[in-house]
């Protein structure tokens, strides 16, 4: 490490020399081009009659060859090449002199560190003056100067054990904070982001510490600095997201360790503070910026919700986890309504609402299990689309959010299996299936009514949930009858088939009467399935007497449709 540091000075000087001369050459070239543009061009008298057909004047620049980066470099080499060569050789000699002096201890450890910090400060000063006219060049010098100080302090800690952790961290922070301050003044986002990266890297270069509370306190100072920067430069929202990523990365070792002690309790409080700071700052920034540059804040909201969830699930007491998550759920849900009221931007509302829903689902899973969990998920998943619609009046967003019901549907498959094998007609599994079928049908009816009032024709989510809900209802009827009449399986099957036949006929003819092709097809397909099951499955499990009764009843029901269909046609003709 000492040799690496000892050899750093000459190469930094060489790089500095090359950068300065290249930039000066570019400046000279720009001045030449500007002079050519400003110099007056000789004009020839053009006859009035030929004025319309006269060619446009051609400037000297039109005959100049295209300037490329290679041409610039060649031009730079040719211009005062003896001076550049001499300066380059002089820098190499001085670099070797510094290396030789280090190797022979002409300059002690304190002098080396002082020289490195002084070089970094000098480069910072050059960058400060340079950025006034040339943003990119000045930014490069600023970042290079701050990086030089960070590497010097790193060498002082690792090689010479000269600074303690707090002092090293303080010096590194001041260096990177200065870069950030200058970047704000001269509106350079790239320099500001580089300053953030340097400040985030400082704890690693300072040698590390076992005191994670000090580390998180330092990160809080960095985050507050970033919030201040974004408050001034409102279109720099990516800085907030980058700082949140940095805090998350520093949290990973603590989270993966998962060891609970007094320090972990304090760090959990820090996580709450971080979440609140990011939440409030994002809220204010989105309201102020409105439509411009909100993507970074939306990603911040998503990562922020995940951040606090992981911390709570890892270090919060089991008895308090659901309550804590519920509180954060209310905070994010309130944020969603505040943002929608203040901006009317639906995307913002949806993102914060999704985070709140994820927290609600997590809190529910922590607190409940089994049938109670499925019931809770069903109620939550059915209420969310309703709340979204009545809040935003956005039918498509409400329809999209209704797909949350897929979760309860998947969970209910286990309840369906347990209910079919049980001997109890009324059980927790019965209530799960009944509640889910009612929720699906009610949601479908709501969408159908809203579609009719809004005259929306390109959305079929109402039919989807009505069909799925009816399938659950039919399954529940079939299972309940067979549990109640376990000794009379054929009778239960007969009653179920008669009910299904009547339902199919009602749906079929009601669809015809109102001109609904979907309802007509639904009823026809349902009748076809009933008849197919009767012929190919259930008939073989029935006694002859039962077969006669079932086939006669179903046949009579189907024959009676001839009179019903004729009556419907007469009504439609009249």
C-alpha positions in Angstrom: 0.0 0.0 0.0 2.9 2.4 0.8 4.5 1.9 -2.6 1.1 2.5 -4.3 0.8 5.8 -2.4 4.4 6.7 -3.1 3.9 6.3 -6.8 0.6 8.1 -6.9 2.0 11.7 -6.8 4.0 11.7 -10.1 1.2 10.1 -12.1 -1.3 12.6 -10.7 1.0 15.4 -11.8 1.3 13.8 -15.3 -2.4 13.4 -15.7 -3.0 16.9 -14.4 -0.5 18.3 -17.0 -2.1 16.4 -19.9 -5.7 17.4 -18.9 -4.7 21.1 -18.5 -2.9 21.3 -21.9 -5.6 19.4 -23.7 -8.3 21.7 -22.3 -6.2 24.8 -23.2 -5.8 23.6 -26.7 -9.5 23.0 -27.0 -10.0 26.5 -25.8 -7.6 27.9 -28.4 -9.3 26.0 -31.1 -12.7 27.3 -30.1 -11.4 30.9 -30.1 -10.1 30.3 -33.7 -13.5 29.1 -34.9 -15.2 32.0 -33.2 -12.9 34.5 -34.9 -13.6 32.9 -38.3 -17.4 33.2 -37.6 -17.1 36.9 -36.5 -14.7 38.0 -39.3 -16.5 39.9 -42.1 -16.7 38.0 -45.4 -16.1 39.9 -48.7 -19.3 40.5 -50.7 -19.5 40.7 -54.4 -22.0 42.9 -56.2 -24.7 40.8 -57.7 -26.9 42.2 -60.4 -30.5 42.8 -59.4 -31.8 40.7 -62.3 -29.7 37.8 -61.2 -30.3 38.1 -57.5 -32.9 35.3 -57.4 -30.6 32.9 -59.1 -27.4 33.9 -57.4 -25.9 31.2 -55.2 -25.8 31.7 -51.5 -22.5 33.1 -50.2 -20.1 30.4 -49.1 -18.0 31.0 -46.0 -14.5 29.9 -45.4 -15.7 27.4 -42.9 -17.5 25.5 -45.7 -14.1 24.6 -47.3 -12.5 23.7 -43.9 -12.2 20.0 -43.3 -14.5 18.4 -40.7 -13.0 18.6 -37.3 -12.9 15.3 -35.4 -11.4 14.3 -32.1 -8.4 12.8 -33.9 -7.8 16.1 -35.7 -8.0 18.0 -32.5 -5.5 15.8 -30.9 -3.0 16.1 -33.8 -3.5 19.9 -33.8 -2.8 19.9 -30.1 0.4 17.9 -30.6 1.7 20.2 -33.3 1.0 23.4 -31.5 4.1 24.2 -29.3 5.2 20.6 -29.4 8.6 21.4 -28.0 7.1 23.1 -25.0 4.7 20.2 -24.4 7.5 17.6 -24.8 9.7 19.5 -22.4 7.0 19.9 -19.8 6.1 16.2 -20.1 9.8 15.3 -19.5 10.0 17.7 -16.6 6.9 16.2 -14.9 8.4 12.7 -15.3 11.6 13.9 -13.7 9.8 15.6 -10.8 7.7 12.5 -10.3 10.7 10.3 -10.1 12.3 12.8 -7.7 9.3 12.6 -5.4 9.4 8.8 -5.6 13.1 8.8 -4.9 12.6 11.2 -2.0 9.9 8.9 -0.5 12.1 5.8 -0.9 15.0 7.4 0.9 12.8 8.9 3.6 13.6 12.5 2.6 9.9 13.1 3.2 8.4 11.4 6.3 4.9 9.9 6.6 3.4 13.2 7.9 4.9 15.1 5.0 3.6 12.6 2.5 0.1 12.8 3.9 0.3 16.6 4.1 1.6 16.7 0.5 -1.2 14.5 -0.7 -3.9 16.5 1.0 -2.3 19.8 -0.2 -2.3 18.4 -3.8 -6.0 17.5 -3.4 -6.8 21.0 -2.1 -4.9 22.6 -4.9 -6.7 20.6 -7.5 -10.0 21.5 -5.8 -9.1 25.2 -6.1 -8.2 24.8 -9.7 -11.6 23.0 -10.3 -13.4 25.8 -8.4 -12.0 28.5 -10.7 -12.2 26.4 -13.8 -15.9 25.4 -13.3 -16.9 29.1 -13.6 -16.4 29.0 -17.3 -16.2 25.4 -18.2 -18.5 23.1 -16.2 -17.2 19.8 -17.4 -13.5 20.6 -17.0 -14.1 22.2 -13.6 -16.1 19.2 -12.5 -13.3 16.8 -13.4 -10.8 18.8 -11.4 -13.2 18.9 -8.4 -13.8 15.2 -8.4 -10.1 14.5 -8.9 -9.2 16.7 -6.1 -11.7 15.2 -3.7 -10.7 11.7 -4.7 -7.0 12.6 -4.1 -7.9 13.7 -0.6 -9.9 10.5 0.0 -7.1 8.3 -1.2 -4.6 10.2 0.9 -6.6 9.9 4.1 -7.2 6.2 3.2 -3.4 5.7 3.0 -3.0 7.6 6.2 -5.4 5.2 8.0 -4.3 2.0 6.4 -0.5 2.5 6.0 0.5 4.9 8.8 -2.5 4.6 11.2 -2.4 8.4 11.5 -6.2 9.2 11.8 -8.9 7.6 13.8 -12.2 6.6 12.2 -14.1 9.7 13.1 -11.4 12.1 12.1 -10.8 10.4 8.8 -14.6 10.3 8.1 -14.9 14.0 8.9 -12.1 15.0 6.5 -13.5 12.8 3.7 -17.0 14.2 4.2 -15.8 17.8 4.1 -14.0 17.1 0.9 -17.0 15.5 -0.8 -19.4 18.0 0.6 -17.4 20.8 -0.9 -17.8 19.2 -4.3 -21.5 19.0 -3.8 -21.8 22.6 -2.8 -19.9 23.8 -5.9 -22.0 21.6 -8.1 -25.2 23.1 -6.7 -23.9 26.6 -7.4 -23.0 25.9 -11.0 -25.9 23.5 -11.6 -23.9 20.4 -12.5 -25.8 17.2 -11.7 -22.9 14.9 -12.7 -20.6 16.6 -10.2 -23.2 16.5 -7.5 -23.8 12.8 -8.1 -20.0 12.2 -8.0 -19.8 14.1 -4.7 -22.5 11.8 -3.3 -20.6 8.7 -4.5 -17.5 10.0 -2.8 -19.3 10.7 0.5 -20.9 7.3 0.4 -17.6 5.6 -0.2 -15.9 7.6 2.7 -16.9 5.1 5.5 -15.3 2.2 3.5 -12.1 4.2 2.9 -11.9 5.5 6.5 -11.1 1.9 7.6 -14.5 0.9 8.8 -15.8 0.7 12.4 -17.7 -1.7 14.6 -19.9 1.2 15.7 -22.8 1.0 13.2 -24.7 3.8 15.0 -21.9 6.2 14.1 -22.1 4.9 10.5 -25.9 5.4 10.3 -25.6 8.8 11.9 -23.1 9.8 9.2 -25.4 8.4 6.5 -28.2 10.5 7.9 -26.1 13.6 7.6 -25.4 12.7 3.9 -29.1 12.1 3.2 -30.1 15.4 4.8 -27.4 17.1 2.6 -28.9 15.4 -0.5 -32.4 16.5 0.5 -31.1 20.1 0.8 -29.6 19.8 -2.7 -32.8 18.5 -4.2 -34.8 21.2 -2.5 -32.7 23.8 -4.4 -32.4 21.8 -7.7 -35.9 20.3 -8.0 -35.1 18.3 -11.2 -32.4 16.3 -9.4 -34.7 13.7 -7.9 -32.4 10.9 -8.9 -30.0 12.1 -6.1 -32.6 11.1 -3.5 -33.1 7.6 -5.1 -29.3 7.2 -5.2 -28.9 8.1 -1.6 -31.7 5.6 -0.6 -29.9 2.9 -2.5 -26.7 3.7 -0.6 -28.4 3.5 2.7 -30.0 0.2 1.7 -26.6 -1.3 0.7 -25.1 -0.3 4.0 -28.1 -1.9 5.7 -27.6 -5.3 4.0 -24.8 -6.6 6.3 -27.0 -5.7 9.4 -30.1 -7.3 7.9 -28.3 -10.4 6.7 -26.8 -10.8 10.2 -30.2 -10.5 11.8 -28.7 -10.5 15.3 -30.9 -8.6 17.8 -29.2 -6.5 20.5 -29.3 -3.0 21.8 -27.5 -1.7 18.7 -30.1 -3.3 16.4 -32.9 -1.6 18.3 -31.2 1.8 17.7 -30.6 0.9 14.0 -34.3 0.0 13.7 -35.1 3.5 14.9 -32.7 4.9 12.4 -34.5 3.0 9.6 -37.8 4.6 10.7 -36.1 8.0 10.6 -34.6 7.3 7.1 -38.0 6.2 5.8 -39.8 9.2 7.2 -37.2 11.6 5.7 -37.4 10.0 2.3 -41.2 9.9 2.5 -41.6 13.6 3.4 -39.0 14.9 1.0 -40.5 12.9 -1.9 -44.0 14.1 -1.0 -43.0 17.7 -1.0 -40.8 17.4 -4.1 -43.6 15.7 -6.1 -46.2 18.4 -5.1 -43.8 21.1 -6.1 -42.5 19.6 -9.3 -46.0 18.3 -10.5 -45.5 16.5 -13.8 -41.7 17.1 -14.2 -39.2 14.6 -13.0 -41.3 12.5 -10.7 -40.1 9.1 -11.9 -37.2 9.1 -9.5 -39.4 9.9 -6.6 -41.8 7.1 -7.6 -39.0 4.6 -7.5 -37.9 6.1 -4.2 -41.4 5.5 -2.8 -41.3 1.8 -3.9 -37.8 1.2 -2.5 -38.6 3.2 0.6 -41.6 0.9 1.4 -39.5 -2.2 0.8 -36.7 -0.7 3.0 -38.9 -0.2 6.1 -40.7 -3.5 5.6 -37.5 -5.5 5.6 -36.2 -3.7 8.7 -39.5 -4.3 10.6 -39.7 -7.9 9.6 -36.1 -8.5 10.6 -35.7 -6.6 13.9 -39.2 -5.6 15.2 -40.7 -7.7 18.0 -43.1 -10.3 16.6 -46.0 -9.1 18.7 -45.6 -5.6 17.3 -44.8 -6.2 13.7 -48.3 -6.1 12.3 -49.1 -2.9 14.2 -45.9 -1.2 13.1 -46.5 -2.2 9.5 -50.1 -1.1 9.7 -49.0 2.4 10.9 -46.6 2.7 7.9 -49.4 1.5 5.7 -51.7 4.3 6.9 -48.8 6.8 6.3 -48.3 5.7 2.7 -52.0 5.5 2.0 -52.4 9.0 3.4 -49.5 10.1 1.2 -51.3 8.7 -1.8 -54.5 10.7 -1.1 -52.5 13.9 -0.3 -50.5 13.6 -3.6 -53.6 12.9 -5.7 -55.4 15.9 -4.1 -52.4 18.1 -4.6 -51.3 17.1 -8.1 -54.1 15.1 -9.7 -51.4 12.8 -11.1 -52.8 9.3 -11.1 -49.5 7.5 -11.5 -48.3 9.0 -8.2 -51.5 7.9 -6.4 -51.2 4.4 -7.8 -47.6 3.9 -6.8 -48.1 5.0 -3.2 -51.4 3.0 -3.1 -49.6 -0.1 -4.2 -46.9 0.3 -1.5 -49.7 0.7 1.1 -51.4 -2.4 -0.2 -48.2 -4.4 0.0 -47.8 -3.3 3.6 -51.4 -4.2 4.3 -50.9 -7.6 2.8 -47.7 -8.1 4.9 -49.4 -7.0 8.1 -52.3 -9.4 7.4 -49.9 -12.3 6.7 -48.0 -11.6 9.9 -51.1 -11.5 12.0 -53.3 -14.2 10.5 -53.0 -17.6 9.0 -55.2 -20.3 7.5 -58.9 -19.5 6.7 -58.7 -16.2 8.6 -55.8 -15.0 6.3 -57.8 -15.9 3.1 -60.9 -14.1 4.4 -58.9 -11.0 5.3 -57.2 -11.0 1.9 -60.6 -11.4 0.1 -62.1 -8.4 1.9 -59.0 -6.3 1.3 -58.7 -7.2 -2.3 -62.4 -6.5 -3.0 -62.4 -3.1 -1.2 -59.2 -1.7 -2.9 -60.7 -1.5 -6.4 -63.9 0.1 -5.0 -61.8 2.7 -3.1 -59.6 3.4 -6.1 -62.6 4.0 -8.4 -64.5 6.3 -6.0 -61.2 8.2 -5.3 -59.9 8.6 -8.9 -63.0 7.8 -11.0 -60.6 5.8 -13.2 -62.4 2.6 -14.2 -59.4 1.0 -15.9 -57.2 1.5 -12.8 -59.9 0.0 -10.6 -60.2 -2.9 -13.0 -56.5 -3.5 -12.9 -56.3 -3.4 -9.1 -59.1 -6.0 -9.0 -56.6 -8.6 -10.1 -55.5 -8.6 -6.5 -58.2 -11.1 -6.0 -56.0 -13.7 -7.7 -54.2 -14.0 -4.4 -57.3 -15.1 -2.4 -58.4 -17.3 -5.3 -55.1 -19.2 -5.1 -55.3 -19.4 -1.3 -58.9 -20.7 -1.5 -57.9 -23.8 -3.4 -56.7 -25.3 -0.2 -59.9 -24.4 1.6 -61.9 -26.0 -1.3 -60.0 -29.3 -0.9 -60.4 -29.3 2.9 -64.1 -28.5 2.6 -64.8 -31.3 0.1 -63.1 -33.8 2.5 -64.8 -32.6 5.6 -68.0 -33.8 7.2 -69.3 -30.4 8.4 -71.6 -28.4 6.2 -70.9 -25.1 8.0 -67.2 -24.6 8.7 -64.5 -21.9 8.2 -63.8 -23.3 4.8 -67.5 -22.8 3.8 -67.3 -19.2 4.9 -64.1 -18.7 2.9 -65.7 -20.0 -0.3 -69.0 -18.2 0.2 -67.3 -14.9 0.9 -65.0 -15.2 -2.1 -67.9 -16.0 -4.4 -70.0 -13.1 -3.1 -67.0 -10.7 -3.4 -66.4 -11.7 -7.0 -70.0 -11.5 -8.0 -70.5 -8.1 -6.3 -67.4 -6.7 -7.8 -68.5 -7.9 -11.3 -71.9 -6.3 -10.8 -70.3 -3.0 -9.7 -68.1 -3.0 -12.8 -71.1 -3.8 -15.0 -73.1 -0.9 -13.5 -70.2 1.5 -13.9 -69.6 0.4 -17.5 -73.3 1.0 -18.3 -73.3 4.5 -16.8 -70.0 5.4 -18.5 -71.0 3.6 -21.7 -67.6 1.8 -21.8 -67.6 -1.1 -24.3 -63.9 -2.2 -24.4 -63.7 -3.5 -20.9 -64.9 -7.0 -20.0 -63.6 -7.3 -16.4 -67.2 -7.4 -15.2 -67.9 -10.6 -17.1 -64.6 -12.2 -15.9 -65.4 -11.8 -12.2 -69.1 -12.7 -12.7 -68.1 -16.0 -14.4 -65.4 -16.8 -11.8 -67.7 -15.9 -8.9 -70.5 -18.1 -10.3 -68.1 -21.0 -10.8 -67.2 -20.7 -7.1 -70.9 -20.5 -6.2 -71.7 -23.6 -8.2 -68.8 -25.5 -6.7 -70.0 -24.5 -3.2 -73.6 -25.7 -4.0 -72.3 -29.0 -5.3 -70.0 -29.6 -2.4 -72.5 -28.5 0.3 -75.2 -30.8 -1.1 -72.8 -33.8 -1.2 -71.6 -33.2 2.3 -75.1 -32.8 3.7 -76.3 -35.9 1.8 -73.1 -38.0 2.0 -75.2 -41.2 2.4 -77.5 -40.2 -0.6 -74.9 -39.2 -3.2 -77.2 -39.8 -6.1 -79.9 -37.6 -4.6 -77.4 -34.8 -4.0 -76.2 -35.1 -7.6 -79.8 -35.0 -8.9 -80.7 -31.9 -6.9 -77.5 -30.2 -8.0 -78.0 -31.0 -11.7 -81.6 -29.8 -11.6 -80.5 -26.5 -10.0 -77.7 -26.1 -12.6 -80.1 -26.8 -15.4 -82.5 -24.2 -14.2 -79.7 -21.6 -13.8 -78.4 -22.4 -17.3 -81.9 -21.9 -18.8 -82.5 -18.7 -17.0 -79.1 -17.3 -18.1 -79.6 -18.4 -21.7 -83.1 -16.9 -22.2 -82.4 -13.8 -20.2 -79.4 -13.2 -22.5 -81.6 -13.6 -25.5 -84.2 -11.3 -24.1 -81.8 -8.4 -23.4 -79.6 -9.1 -26.5 -76.6 -10.1 -24.5 -74.5 -12.5 -26.5 -72.1 -13.1 -23.6 -74.9 -14.1 -21.3 -76.6 -16.3 -23.9 -73.4 -18.1 -24.6 -72.7 -18.5 -21.0 -76.1 -20.1 -20.3 -75.8 -22.4 -23.4 -72.3 -23.6 -22.5 -73.3 -24.1 -18.9 -76.3 -26.3 -20.1 -74.0 -28.2 -22.4 -71.6 -29.0 -19.6 -74.5 -30.1 -17.3 -75.8 -32.5 -20.0 -72.3 -33.9 -20.8 -71.6 -34.5 -17.1 -75.0 -36.2 -16.8 -74.4 -38.5 -19.7 -70.7 -39.4 -19.3 -70.1 -39.3 -15.6 -73.1 -39.2 -13.2 -75.3 -41.6 -15.0 -72.9 -44.5 -14.2 -73.2 -43.8 -10.4 -77.0 -43.8 -10.3 -79.4 -46.5 -9.8 -82.0 -47.1 -12.6 -84.8 -45.4 -10.7 -82.7 -42.3 -10.1 -81.6 -42.3 -13.7 -85.2 -42.3 -14.9 -86.1 -39.4 -12.6 -83.1 -37.3 -13.5 -83.3 -37.8 -17.3 -87.1 -37.2 -17.3 -86.8 -34.0 -15.2 -83.9 -32.5 -17.2 -85.6 -33.5 -20.5 -88.9 -31.8 -19.4 -86.9 -28.7 -18.5 -85.2 -28.6 -21.9 -88.5 -29.3 -23.8 -90.2 -26.5 -22.0 -87.8 -24.1 -23.6 -89.6 -24.4 -26.8 -92.6 -22.5 -25.4 -90.3 -20.0 -23.6 -88.3 -19.2 -26.8 -91.5 -18.8 -28.8 -92.9 -16.4 -26.3 -89.6 -14.4 -26.3 -89.6 -14.2 -30.1 -93.3 -13.0 -30.1 -92.4 -10.3 -27.6 -89.5 -9.2 -29.6 -91.6 -9.1 -32.9 -94.4 -7.1 -31.2 
